[in-house]
Amino acid sequence: MDSLRISDVRAAERPRERLFSLGSASLTLIELLAILIGTGTSRRDALEVGRAVLKIGEGSLRELARRPVGELVGVAGMGRAKAARVAAALEVGRRLGAEESAPGFPIRAPADIHQWCAPALRDLAVEEFHLLTLDTQNRITRDQLITRGILNSSLVHPREVFRAAIAEAAAAIIVVHNHPSGNPTPSPDDRAVTRQLVEAGRLLDLPVYDHVIVAGDHYFSFAEAGLL
């Protein structure tokens, strides 16, 4: 049986009309993608193109967000403009998730750190190293990007981390970075960076409470593992 095409659907039941009448939450992922894509081709409509796009991510938006935009361009019926719209929408969604965490968030356990950082870090294709500054009640006062790229002891220097922490008048700090591989196990460089930061924190009387590695929905905490 052939897939239903937008042109075969009554106007009142088409994705855009349903969005206005019932709200965006009533639409399927494929229908939402079809609205972003806008138009299809003479051989496949926007719903069919959206279905092909979602297939790249194996039915998952998070997996789709990890794919390079070039893969979207390669889908028949897409092209650069439509691929850019879909990629931009996925990035807006990622930033919305990150924005939901507001300063003042209290840290009681490593799971709280993961809850704060995961929306922004878990789906990134490159490593980012973040500094969380805390007040005297262990509430986050700022989440600051320190470096982006491959994490090693030469790229993450204590000077950069503690300069930012002192500027924020932090009572203590937590550092966080992500593993795009999905494996939270710390590398030798992760361990070396952590040792350097902890030692520098002791000298400056500005304690490092934890170093958390975010890997998708999983995390590794140096404090929890007794490695600080």
N, C-alpha and C positions, 0 to 999 in steps of 0.2 A: 504493500500500500504506500502510495507516494506521501511525502511529508506535506502537511498543510502549509499553504503559502499565505502571506499577508493579503494578497490580492483576492484570495478565496474567502477571507473572513469578513463578516459584516462590519461596517465602519465602527459601530458602537463597541465592537469586541476587539478592535485593533489595539496594540500596545499603547500608543500615545493617547488614544481616547480613554482607555481604561485607567491610565495613570491620572488623567484629569478628573475622572468620575469617581474612582475608587482609592486613589493614592498609590504612590510608588511601591509601598510594601505589598500590594496585591499582585505585583508582576513577578514572573519567574526571572531567573538570571538571564535566560536566553532573550526574553522580551526586553529586559533592561538594556542588554547589549545591542539588540536590534534598534532601539531608539538612538543609542549613541552612534551606531553605524549609519543610520539614516536611510540609505538606499542600497539595494542589491545590484544584481546584474540581470540581463535578459534570461539567464539560465538558473539563477538562484536568488531568492529575495533576501531581505535583511534578516529575517528569522533564521534562514538556512545558513547565512554567513555567520550570524551570531553563534549558532550551534557549532560551526566549524572552529570558531575562535575559542569557545569554551572547551572544546575537545583538546586544544593545545595544553590547557591546564588540567587535563584529566577530570574536568567537571568542577575544579576548585578555583575560586578567585585568587586565593593566596598563592597557589601554584602558578596561575596565569601571570600574576604580578611579578614573579621571579624570572619569567621568560624574557629574553631580549626583544625589544620592539621590532627587530628585523623579522622575527618569526611571525608576528602579526601581519606585517607587510606581505609576507609570502602566502597568506590565505587568499584564495580566489575570491574576488569581490571586495577586498580591503583597499590596498594601496596606502601610501604614506599618510594622507590626511586622516583617513578613518582610523588607521593604526595609532596615530598621534592622539586622537580623541579618546580612544579606549585606554591607552597608556596614561594619559593625563587624568582620566576618571579614577583609575586604580591608585594613582599617586595621591589624589585628593582624598580618597578613602583611607589611605595609610596615614596621611597627616591628620585627618579627623580623629582617628584612633589615638594618635599621639597627643593631640590637643586636649583630649578628655582628662588627662592627668594634669592637675593644677598644682602650683607651688603650695606648700603647707601640708603635703601628703606625709603622714607619719610612717616611719620605718620601724617595724617591730621585729621583722624576721626576713631572711633572704627571699622568701616567697613574695613579700611586699615589694622588694626591689624588682623582681621579675614582673610583677603586675604593673609596675610603673613603666618599665623600659620596653617590655615585649611589643606593645603596639607599634613602636617606632623602629625597633631593631630586628624583629624576628624574620622579616621577609626581605631584608636588604641583600643585594648581591655582592657587596663589598663590606669589609670590616670597618666599624666605627668605634672609636674609643671615647666614652663620655665620662665626665666628672659630675657627681652629684654632691653638692655642698649641703651640709646639715646645720641646723641651729642647735641650741643646747637641749632642746626637747626631741631631738632626732627627727625633725621635720625637714623635708627637702625645701631648700630656699632657691636652688637653681639647678637646672640640668644643662650642662654646657658641653658641646662637641669640642674635643681636643684635637683629634686627628682622624683622618679617613684613609684607609688603605690597609696594607698588610701590617699587622701588629708585630713589632719587635722592639728590643730594648733601645735601638738607636732612633726609632721614630716616636716613641713615647718617652719623653725625658721628664724626670721629676720636676725640673725647673718649670716647665710649662704647666704641669698639673698644679703645683703649689702656688705659682704666681696667681693663677685664676682663683684658687681657694682662698688665698690671703686677701685678694681684692674683694671677695664676697664676705669677708669677715666670718669665715666658716668656723664652727666649733669642732667639726670632724668632717671627713669625706668618705665617700664610697665611689669606687670606679667600676665601670661597666663596659664591656664590649661584646660584640656578637660574633658568632661563627656561622657564616653562610652555609657551611657544609651540613649543618644540622646536628653535628656531634659536639656536645659541650665540653668534652674532655680537654683540660688545659694542655697547651703545648709547652715545650721547654722555654720558649720566648715568653709565654704568658707567665710562667713561674718566675722567670728572671725579672720581668717588669714588676711583678708584685713584690718581690724581695726589695728591689730598689725603692719602690714607693713607700713601703712599710718602714724601711730604714730612714728615709728622708723625713717621714712623718714623725718619727721618734725624735729626731734632731730638732725639728721645728715645733715640737709639742703640738702637733696637729694630727691626731690619730687617723689611720686608715681603718675604717670599720670592716670593710669587705671589698672584695673584687669578685664581681659576678659576671659569668659568661652566659649570654643568652643564645640559645640555639633552637629556633622554632618555638615550640611549646615547652621545651625543656631548659634547664639551667644548671650551672655548676657554681657553687659558692665556696670560695677559699676559706671563709670563716667557718662555714658549716662543716667543711672537711678537715678543720683543724690545721690549716696550712698558713695561717697568718702569724 
